């Protein structure tokens, strides 16, 4: 399989591009809150979950793990769930 170049630098951005988080979490067979945790810290993903992300995105596992590694080495604030949605105050 060839590795497709994506316009993303992090796994969180790739997952965000997949659409509504509730549907993505369901497709990954995890709780939506767990998905948020995984997006914040990709090292918490299981290999099985990473394989499912790769399948949903239509890319190789190496692409997904590369994005995860880049995000682990360069932490970011994950993209907001939905534009226009209120942000929780800390």
Backbone bond lengths (Angstrom), bond angles and torsions (degrees), N, CA, C in turn:
res aa  C-N    CA-C-N  psi(-1)  N-CA   C-N-CA  omega(-1)  CA-C   N-CA-C  phi
1 X - - - 1.468 - - 1.528 110.13 -
2 X 1.288 116.70 145.34 1.459 119.36 177.22 1.522 109.16 -92.10
3 X 1.328 114.24 153.10 1.454 117.96 177.82 1.525 108.16 -93.12
4 X 1.314 113.95 124.39 1.460 121.84 -177.74 1.531 108.18 -86.16
5 X 1.325 118.12 131.61 1.459 121.39 177.10 1.521 108.36 -77.59
6 X 1.309 115.17 127.13 1.463 120.48 -178.07 1.523 110.57 -108.45
7 X 1.328 117.20 155.16 1.463 120.30 178.89 1.534 112.29 -82.95
8 X 1.312 116.96 30.47 1.463 121.70 -177.84 1.525 109.26 -124.25
9 X 1.323 115.33 151.27 1.461 121.33 175.83 1.521 111.33 -106.75
10 X 1.345 116.49 -17.23 1.467 119.66 -174.71 1.525 111.18 -133.06
11 X 1.316 114.87 158.89 1.458 120.70 176.79 1.525 110.70 -65.96
12 X 1.328 117.37 -35.95 1.471 120.51 178.71 1.529 110.61 -58.83
13 X 1.336 117.25 -41.64 1.462 120.41 179.48 1.527 111.27 -65.89
14 X 1.325 116.29 -40.37 1.466 119.86 177.93 1.525 110.38 -61.95
15 X 1.321 117.02 -47.47 1.468 120.75 -179.31 1.524 110.02 -63.50
16 X 1.332 116.82 -40.17 1.460 121.03 178.16 1.532 110.37 -58.84
17 X 1.330 116.75 -36.36 1.463 121.19 -177.60 1.529 112.55 -71.51
18 X 1.332 117.35 -15.07 1.460 120.74 -177.64 1.522 112.82 -74.81
19 X 1.339 116.14 -13.07 1.464 118.97 177.92 1.511 112.51 113.92
20 X 1.317 115.53 -156.49 1.461 122.74 -173.85 1.523 111.53 -56.10
21 X 1.331 115.61 128.32 1.462 120.38 -173.36 1.517 113.96 -62.97
22 X 1.323 117.20 -34.77 1.466 119.46 179.12 1.526 111.11 -61.68
23 X 1.329 116.00 -42.19 1.468 120.59 178.90 1.523 110.93 -69.21
24 X 1.323 116.87 -39.14 1.467 120.54 178.49 1.516 109.69 -64.47
25 X 1.337 117.16 -44.35 1.465 120.98 178.98 1.528 110.38 -60.64
26 X 1.323 116.58 -42.74 1.467 120.52 179.17 1.530 110.53 -62.33
27 X 1.334 116.59 -42.66 1.466 120.79 179.23 1.531 111.18 -63.62
28 X 1.341 116.28 -30.61 1.464 121.08 178.97 1.529 111.25 -86.98
29 X 1.337 115.82 -5.59 1.463 122.41 -179.00 1.525 112.09 62.25
30 X 1.370 114.87 40.99 1.457 120.90 175.96 1.523 109.24 -133.22
31 X 1.321 116.76 163.95 1.455 123.79 177.61 1.536 109.28 -70.46
32 X 1.333 118.44 143.36 1.468 119.75 177.96 1.532 113.37 -55.34
33 X 1.324 117.79 -36.19 1.471 119.52 177.63 1.522 111.12 -66.09
34 X 1.332 115.49 -35.34 1.463 119.78 177.21 1.517 109.51 -64.81
35 X 1.325 116.93 -38.30 1.462 120.76 178.20 1.526 110.44 -61.18
36 X 1.325 117.14 -41.32 1.460 120.78 178.63 1.533 109.63 -61.52
37 X 1.330 116.43 -44.33 1.466 120.78 177.32 1.526 110.54 -59.02
38 X 1.332 116.22 -45.10 1.466 121.11 -179.37 1.528 110.53 -63.16
39 X 1.340 116.67 -39.14 1.462 120.16 179.70 1.525 111.13 -67.54
40 X 1.326 116.72 -34.26 1.459 120.52 178.73 1.522 111.23 -73.60
41 X 1.334 116.63 -34.82 1.465 121.47 -178.11 1.524 109.41 -139.37
42 X 1.340 116.67 90.22 1.463 120.52 -175.63 1.526 114.21 -59.97
43 X 1.327 118.26 -17.18 1.467 119.74 179.05 1.520 111.56 -67.76
44 X 1.343 117.20 -11.82 1.468 120.58 179.00 1.529 112.61 -85.29
45 X 1.340 117.68 -10.35 1.462 120.65 177.31 1.522 110.81 -65.71
46 X 1.327 116.56 144.08 1.459 120.48 170.22 1.535 107.48 -86.64
47 X 1.313 116.43 161.07 1.463 120.09 177.61 1.530 109.87 -60.27
48 X 1.324 116.83 -40.06 1.464 120.37 178.54 1.521 111.92 -60.25
49 X 1.324 116.76 -41.13 1.466 120.45 178.75 1.528 110.49 -66.77
50 X 1.324 116.49 -40.56 1.466 119.93 178.35 1.533 110.74 -63.03
51 X 1.327 116.71 -38.01 1.465 120.55 176.22 1.521 110.78 -62.21
52 X 1.334 116.84 -40.66 1.466 120.94 178.70 1.527 110.71 -66.44
53 X 1.348 117.35 -40.68 1.466 120.66 177.10 1.528 109.48 -60.06
54 X 1.335 116.27 -44.77 1.463 120.52 179.28 1.532 110.35 -59.47
55 X 1.330 116.38 -43.06 1.459 120.52 178.55 1.516 112.58 -63.27
56 X 1.322 116.76 -44.03 1.471 120.96 179.56 1.523 111.14 -63.36
57 X 1.337 115.61 -38.18 1.464 120.23 -176.97 1.526 112.34 -84.81
58 X 1.335 116.23 -13.21 1.457 119.86 -179.13 1.516 113.62 71.83
59 X 1.343 115.81 34.44 1.465 120.76 179.86 1.529 109.84 -128.47
60 X 1.317 115.83 168.62 1.459 121.59 177.19 1.519 111.07 -71.26
61 X 1.320 115.69 154.14 1.463 120.88 175.44 1.528 110.51 -58.95
62 X 1.336 117.58 -34.03 1.469 119.96 -179.95 1.522 111.82 -62.23
63 X 1.333 117.15 -33.47 1.470 121.19 177.44 1.529 109.33 -66.36
64 X 1.330 116.04 -46.11 1.469 121.57 -178.59 1.527 110.40 -63.91
65 X 1.330 117.08 -45.61 1.467 119.25 -179.26 1.530 111.09 -67.83
66 X 1.322 117.03 -32.26 1.465 119.93 176.13 1.521 111.80 -65.11
67 X 1.337 116.02 -42.60 1.472 120.13 176.89 1.526 110.69 -64.62
68 X 1.337 116.49 -40.17 1.465 120.63 178.71 1.523 110.01 -63.12
69 X 1.330 116.09 -45.89 1.468 120.14 -179.57 1.523 111.51 -61.90
70 X 1.328 116.59 -42.19 1.459 120.43 178.49 1.528 111.02 -61.83
71 X 1.339 116.42 -41.24 1.470 119.74 179.87 1.518 111.41 -68.90
72 X 1.330 117.82 -37.97 1.463 121.20 178.28 1.531 109.57 -63.14
73 X 1.327 116.41 -40.40 1.464 121.21 -179.31 1.519 112.96 -77.91
74 X 1.323 117.30 -21.25 1.470 123.31 -178.16 1.523 108.92 -136.31
75 X 1.348 117.72 74.63 1.475 120.46 -174.49 1.529 112.43 -56.27
76 X 1.339 113.41 143.50 1.467 120.85 178.57 1.523 108.86 -131.53
77 X 1.308 114.76 169.30 1.461 121.09 169.50 1.519 105.84 -87.76
78 X 1.352 118.96 120.25 1.472 119.56 -178.71 1.524 111.73 -59.10
79 X 1.330 116.77 150.28 1.470 120.46 178.49 1.529 111.15 -58.09
80 X 1.327 115.52 148.19 1.469 120.56 177.48 1.525 109.28 -61.31
81 X 1.353 117.55 146.76 1.462 120.35 -177.74 1.518 114.13 -57.16
82 X 1.333 117.85 -51.21 1.459 120.94 -176.49 1.523 107.96 -145.56
83 X 1.306 116.61 135.15 1.467 119.91 178.06 1.522 109.93 -61.37
84 X 1.323 115.88 138.95 1.446 120.81 177.53 1.510 114.10 84.08
85 X 1.317 116.87 -4.49 1.459 120.04 -179.92 1.522 108.68 -84.25
86 X 1.341 118.50 139.02 1.468 119.31 -178.91 1.531 110.76 -61.96
87 X 1.308 114.67 142.92 1.461 120.91 178.23 1.516 108.43 -94.53
88 X 1.334 116.31 135.05 1.462 119.43 177.86 1.521 110.20 -66.62
89 X 1.303 115.51 137.88 1.462 120.27 175.88 1.513 109.00 -86.02
90 X 1.302 116.74 140.54 1.470 120.72 -178.33 1.509 110.71 -85.30
